[in-house]
Amino acid sequence: ASFPGGTVEWRRYLERTLKAKDFVDAGAPAGTYTIQVQFIVDKNGNISNVEALNDVGYGMAEQAVKAIKNGPKWIPAVQNGMHVHYQAVQKVSFQIQDDE
């Protein structure tokens, strides 16, 4: 399965959707935080069963899950010429910078 427009569009979608400022406001110290989100892309490209496999706090896991749940349909995976369900694990990284 793949995001419409490929990796470049996926990155753009996440950058537009995820708001690092929310985490700064929640008290997240400077650093890089990575959330792994697991989900299913069905035969029609619909996303379901979205869940964070880890949680670093500050609302990051919730925001990553919400971004994937609310995103557009994906291009379904194909196996032997047939559309199939696909389980994906996507890493979503947040880079929080110190404003000082």
The 8 nearest C-alpha neighbors of each residue, nearest first, counted from 0:
[[1, 76, 75, 74, 85, 73, 40, 2],
 [2, 0, 74, 73, 5, 3, 75, 76],
 [1, 3, 73, 5, 9, 74, 4, 6],
 [4, 2, 5, 73, 74, 1, 8, 9],
 [5, 3, 8, 2, 7, 6, 9, 1],
 [6, 4, 2, 3, 7, 8, 9, 1],
 [5, 7, 9, 8, 10, 4, 2, 1],
 [6, 8, 10, 9, 5, 11, 4, 12],
 [9, 7, 11, 4, 10, 6, 5, 12],
 [10, 8, 6, 12, 11, 7, 2, 5],
 [9, 11, 13, 7, 8, 12, 14, 6],
 [12, 10, 8, 14, 9, 13, 15, 7],
 [11, 13, 9, 15, 10, 14, 8, 16],
 [12, 14, 16, 10, 15, 11, 17, 9],
 [13, 15, 11, 12, 16, 17, 10, 18],
 [16, 14, 12, 13, 17, 11, 18, 10],
 [15, 17, 13, 14, 12, 66, 18, 11],
 [18, 16, 14, 13, 15, 19, 62, 66],
 [17, 19, 20, 21, 16, 22, 15, 14],
 [20, 18, 21, 22, 17, 23, 95, 93],
 [19, 21, 23, 22, 18, 24, 95, 25],
 [22, 20, 24, 19, 23, 18, 25, 58],
 [23, 21, 25, 24, 20, 19, 27, 57],
 [22, 24, 20, 27, 26, 25, 21, 19],
 [23, 25, 21, 22, 26, 20, 27, 19],
 [26, 24, 22, 23, 57, 27, 21, 58],
 [27, 25, 23, 24, 28, 22, 57, 21],
 [28, 26, 23, 22, 25, 57, 29, 95],
 [29, 27, 26, 30, 95, 23, 97, 96],
 [30, 28, 95, 96, 97, 27, 31, 94],
 [31, 29, 95, 94, 28, 32, 96, 93],
 [30, 32, 94, 93, 95, 33, 92, 29],
 [31, 33, 93, 92, 94, 30, 34, 55],
 [34, 32, 92, 91, 93, 90, 35, 31],
 [33, 35, 91, 90, 53, 60, 92, 36],
 [36, 34, 90, 52, 89, 51, 53, 91],
 [35, 37, 51, 89, 88, 50, 52, 90],
 [38, 36, 88, 50, 87, 49, 51, 89],
 [39, 37, 49, 48, 87, 86, 47, 88],
 [38, 40, 86, 47, 85, 46, 48, 41],
 [39, 41, 46, 85, 44, 45, 84, 86],
 [40, 42, 84, 44, 45, 43, 39, 85],
 [41, 43, 83, 82, 84, 75, 44, 40],
 [44, 42, 41, 45, 75, 82, 40, 74],
 [45, 43, 73, 75, 72, 41, 74, 40],
 [46, 44, 72, 41, 40, 43, 73, 47],
 [45, 47, 40, 39, 68, 44, 41, 38],
 [46, 48, 39, 49, 38, 45, 40, 68],
 [49, 47, 38, 39, 50, 46, 37, 68],
 [50, 48, 38, 47, 37, 64, 68, 36],
 [51, 49, 37, 36, 64, 48, 52, 38],
 [50, 52, 36, 53, 35, 60, 37, 64],
 [51, 53, 35, 36, 50, 37, 54, 34],
 [54, 52, 51, 34, 35, 55, 60, 36],
 [53, 55, 60, 56, 34, 51, 52, 59],
 [54, 56, 53, 59, 32, 57, 60, 34],
 [55, 57, 58, 54, 59, 60, 27, 22],
 [56, 58, 59, 22, 25, 27, 55, 26],
 [59, 57, 61, 56, 60, 62, 22, 25],
 [60, 58, 62, 61, 57, 56, 63, 55],
 [61, 59, 63, 54, 62, 58, 51, 34],
 [60, 62, 64, 58, 59, 63, 65, 51],
 [61, 63, 65, 59, 64, 60, 66, 58],
 [62, 64, 60, 66, 65, 61, 59, 67],
 [65, 63, 61, 67, 62, 66, 68, 60],
 [64, 66, 68, 62, 63, 67, 69, 61],
 [67, 65, 63, 69, 64, 68, 70, 62],
 [66, 68, 70, 64, 65, 69, 63, 49],
 [69, 67, 65, 66, 70, 64, 46, 49],
 [70, 68, 66, 67, 65, 71, 64, 46],
 [71, 69, 67, 68, 66, 72, 12, 46],
 [72, 70, 73, 69, 45, 3, 2, 67],
 [73, 71, 44, 45, 70, 74, 46, 2],
 [72, 74, 44, 2, 1, 3, 75, 71],
 [73, 75, 1, 44, 0, 2, 3, 76],
 [76, 74, 0, 44, 42, 73, 82, 43],
 [75, 77, 0, 83, 82, 85, 74, 78],
 [78, 76, 82, 81, 83, 80, 75, 79],
 [77, 79, 81, 80, 82, 83, 76, 84],
 [80, 78, 81, 77, 82, 83, 76, 84],
 [79, 81, 78, 77, 82, 83, 76, 75],
 [82, 80, 77, 78, 79, 83, 76, 42],
 [81, 83, 77, 42, 76, 75, 78, 80],
 [84, 82, 42, 76, 77, 81, 85, 78],
 [83, 85, 41, 42, 40, 39, 76, 86],
 [86, 84, 40, 39, 76, 83, 87, 41],
 [85, 87, 39, 38, 40, 84, 88, 37],
 [88, 86, 38, 37, 39, 89, 85, 40],
 [87, 89, 37, 36, 35, 38, 90, 86],
 [88, 90, 36, 35, 87, 91, 37, 34],
 [89, 91, 35, 34, 36, 92, 33, 88],
 [92, 90, 34, 33, 35, 89, 93, 63],
 [93, 91, 33, 32, 34, 90, 94, 31],
 [94, 92, 32, 31, 95, 33, 19, 91],
 [93, 95, 31, 30, 96, 32, 92, 19],
 [96, 94, 29, 30, 31, 93, 19, 97],
 [97, 95, 29, 98, 94, 30, 28, 23],
 [96, 98, 29, 99, 95, 28, 30, 23],
 [99, 97, 96, 29, 95, 23, 28, 20],
 [98, 97, 96, 29, 28, 95, 23, 30]]
